Amino acid sequence: MTTPADRALTGRAARHRASRSSHGLWIPPAHRTDPLAVLAGRNSGRIPELLPLHYARMAASPFAFLRGAAAVMAADLAHSPRTGLTVQLCGDAHLLNFGFSASPERALLFDLTNFDETLPGPFEWDVKRLAASIAVAARENGQPDGEARGAALAAAGAYRTWMRRLADLGELDVWYRHPDTTDLPALVRAGQRGPRDADTGGPVDLSDPAAPSRSSVPSASPDPSFARPRTSLPALEKLTDTPGGRRRITPDPPVLEPVGRIDAAALRRIFIGYRSTLPEDRRVLLDRFRFVDAARQVVGVGGVGIRCHLVLLEGRDSADPLFLRIKEAGRSALEPPLPRGAYEHQGHRVVAGQRLLQAAADPFLGWVTGPEGRHFYWRQLRDVKGASKVGDLTPALLLDHARLCGTALARAHARSGDRIAIAAYLGRADTFDRAVADFALRYADRTALDHAGLRAVLASGRTPAAG
């Protein structure tokens, strides 16, 4: 069996493949593929009538473009030095894919919330995407580059600090890491406008005696709304009404549109297949709910045009709802340039990645093959709170959010990769942190140019075409 000392040597040896300072040196290659061609290639299987909305949302701002361009960034990172230290990547670890939510036990948690692009790969890819998103967000909020770099540096620093702490813990201690919800930052109260589109959350441990000084995380009482048991009732009030006395999902085109009789019948059929992928105890629980209604749903920025439905189920009575979302899963945006993962079924890939990365994964995660052989995954619609858009993040909140994201990402990677090797690679000095912060600003420059390119194409009346 490999000893911790051997694993640490492996991590330090990785510096010969990719020095820590090399992560800051990113220059677009001369043969860089047109990013709009990359996007068009990724979008070839989407619902055609929703593509204009997809591109319009991406064109709204450089940050919106970054959100929808995970495949573009993956193609760019493929030309960077790689450590060879593999983890289960989130694949789309931008700062709004982290959030606060309630666990199945109704505890307040903070974790990654999106896993559509999850795939094994070099740990630094997630860190770089997070840092770049922070720099783009800071600029979008009018912050000077010094503050943008500082926030990106804080995220990378939190990642390195927590990975080194987790490297000293036992396997079960890392796996079952849970938070203390009595002292969470003011960010939990920022930008709260009710339920928003996100996946389930998981914990960040702020109670560890080895945690950073509380001065780095502002003390605040948790939002009172989190102190109450979390249920689906707020979503029930927001998303449904009772025409003719029957509970139905309220149409809100193009975000929510009723499904026809044929689509509803297909959803009922694949619901049975989805059920078979759940653990036995979850099947018993699911069987206590009945299928009530379904609607086609448009979600996010990068997800617009992907086949997605919201399903309403009812338990004991109409005041006992369960919302499930079924979403199509295609190949990860990281594939290529990363090798194909172990799962042929893309829904299974997403579910397995989420279960591995999250500290408290959704109990209703499952997958199924739908019409035309398309792959889907199911999950519970959860009430995730936090800043719901970049404009909600003041400089102080962005800094806090950056640290929390770096911490959560380290915990997720520590579950799936060799935390001892990664910690040894990162080391005590902030060399890696500074390099990633430099990369973040450079990639923010590139994102602004790519975003301008998309806007120019759309302004001409055209849409991006595959190369």
Salt bridges, closest charged atoms under 4 A:
GLU49 OE2 - ARG296 NH1 3.71
ASP76 OD1 - ARG32 NE 2.82
ASP92 OD1 - ARG129 NE 2.73
ASP111 OD2 - ARG411 NH2 2.68
ASP116 OD2 - LYS327 NZ 2.70
GLU117 OE1 - ARG42 NH2 3.47
ASP126 OD2 - HIS413 NE2 2.93
ASP145 OD1 - ARG139 NE 2.94
GLU171 OE1 - ARG419 NH1 2.95
ASP183 OD2 - ARG214 NH1 3.24
ASP197 OD1 - ARG325 NH1 2.61
ASP197 OD1 - ARG379 NH2 3.93
ASP199 OD1 - ARG379 NE 2.20
ASP205 OD2 - ARG177 NH1 2.40
ASP208 OD2 - ARG177 NH1 2.84
GLU257 OE1 - ARG296 NH2 2.72
ASP281 OD2 - ARG282 NH1 2.46
ASP287 OD1 - ARG275 NE 2.78
GLU314 OE2 - ARG290 NH2 3.04
ASP317 OD2 - ARG316 NH1 2.82
GLU328 OE1 - ARG307 NH1 3.21
GLU328 OE2 - ARG374 NH1 2.99
GLU335 OE2 - ARG331 NH1 3.61
GLU335 OE2 - ARG340 NE 3.36
GLU344 OE1 - ARG340 NH1 3.99
GLU372 OE1 - ARG374 NE 3.27
ASP383 OD2 - ARG230 NH2 2.16
ASP392 OD2 - ARG193 NH2 3.34
ASP400 OD1 - ARG403 NH1 3.54
ASP418 OD1 - ARG7 NE 3.02
ASP430 OD1 - ARG434 NE 2.95
ASP433 OD2 - ARG160 NH2 2.85
ASP438 OD1 - ARG149 NE 2.92
ASP445 OD1 - ARG139 NH1 2.67
ASP450 OD2 - ARG32 NH2 2.85
ASP450 OD1 - ARG446 NE 3.24
